Amino acid sequence: MDSVWDSIVGLTERLDRHSRHDGDMRRVLQILKIGEEAGEAAEAVIGVMGQNPRKGFSHTWADVEAEVCDVIITAMVALQRLTPDARTVFAEHLDRTARCDLAEGNGR
């Protein structure tokens, strides 16, 4: 997982070098970017299902996979912008979530 986070740090640094905003505004815009990417994933699902009468069957499940990956990458960059210790924050949060949700007898 370290190489994944190393890539995220590199992407974040590259984006920061090209950003016209600093600090909180950069963080806010990155969080908004997650919503934009999620919308693109939703659009791809609609395209797979052929639910847009103007576009018909315009996407594949591979397109959906790519868009979901974009959501994940964008969210990881957002977390990196929120804290320089993003990899630890994420690992600890994932561990807590997994322990809670995967515990025997959790009622689900």
C-alpha positions in Angstrom: 0.0 0.0 0.0 3.0 2.3 0.5 3.6 2.6 -3.3 -0.1 3.6 -3.7 0.3 6.3 -1.2 3.7 7.4 -2.7 1.8 7.8 -6.0 -0.9 9.8 -4.2 1.7 12.1 -2.6 3.3 12.7 -6.0 -0.1 13.4 -7.6 -1.0 15.8 -4.8 2.4 17.6 -5.1 1.9 18.0 -8.9 -1.6 19.3 -8.4 -0.4 21.7 -5.7 2.2 23.1 -8.1 -0.5 23.9 -10.6 -3.2 25.2 -8.3 -4.2 28.8 -8.2 -5.5 28.4 -4.6 -3.9 27.8 -1.3 -4.9 26.3 2.1 -8.5 25.8 2.9 -9.7 26.7 -0.6 -7.5 24.0 -2.1 -9.0 21.5 0.3 -12.6 22.6 -0.3 -12.1 22.4 -4.1 -10.6 18.9 -3.8 -13.6 17.7 -1.7 -15.9 19.2 -4.4 -13.9 17.3 -7.0 -14.9 14.0 -5.3 -18.5 14.9 -6.0 -17.7 15.7 -9.6 -16.0 12.3 -10.1 -18.8 10.5 -8.4 -21.2 12.1 -10.8 -19.1 10.8 -13.7 -19.3 7.3 -12.2 -23.1 7.7 -12.0 -23.3 8.9 -15.6 -21.3 5.8 -16.7 -23.7 3.5 -14.9 -26.7 5.3 -16.6 -24.8 4.8 -19.9 -24.3 1.1 -19.2 -28.0 0.7 -18.5 -29.1 2.8 -21.5 -31.2 5.1 -19.4 -30.4 8.4 -21.2 -32.7 8.5 -24.2 -30.4 10.9 -26.0 -27.3 8.7 -25.6 -28.6 5.2 -25.3 -26.0 2.5 -24.3 -23.0 4.9 -24.2 -20.7 3.2 -21.6 -19.4 -0.2 -20.6 -18.7 -1.7 -17.2 -15.0 -1.0 -17.9 -15.9 2.7 -18.1 -17.7 2.4 -14.7 -14.6 0.7 -13.2 -12.4 3.6 -14.5 -14.7 6.2 -13.1 -14.9 4.5 -9.7 -11.0 4.4 -9.7 -11.0 8.2 -10.4 -13.3 8.7 -7.4 -11.0 6.7 -5.1 -7.9 8.5 -6.4 -9.6 11.9 -6.0 -10.6 11.0 -2.4 -7.1 9.8 -1.5 -5.7 13.1 -2.8 -8.3 14.9 -0.7 -7.2 13.0 2.4 -3.6 13.7 1.6 -4.4 17.5 1.4 -6.2 17.3 4.7 -3.4 15.6 6.6 0.3 14.8 5.7 -0.3 11.5 7.7 -3.0 10.4 5.3 -1.8 6.8 4.9 -1.9 6.3 8.7 -5.2 8.0 9.1 -6.7 5.9 6.3 -5.2 2.6 7.6 -6.4 3.2 11.1 -9.9 4.2 9.9 -10.1 1.2 7.6 -9.0 -1.1 10.5 -11.7 0.4 12.8 -14.4 0.1 10.2 -13.4 -3.5 9.3 -13.3 -4.6 13.0 -16.7 -3.0 13.6 -18.4 -4.2 10.5 -16.8 -7.6 10.2 -17.1 -8.6 13.8 -19.1 -11.7 14.5 -22.6 -11.1 15.7 -22.8 -7.5 14.5 -26.4 -8.0 13.6 -26.0 -7.7 9.8 
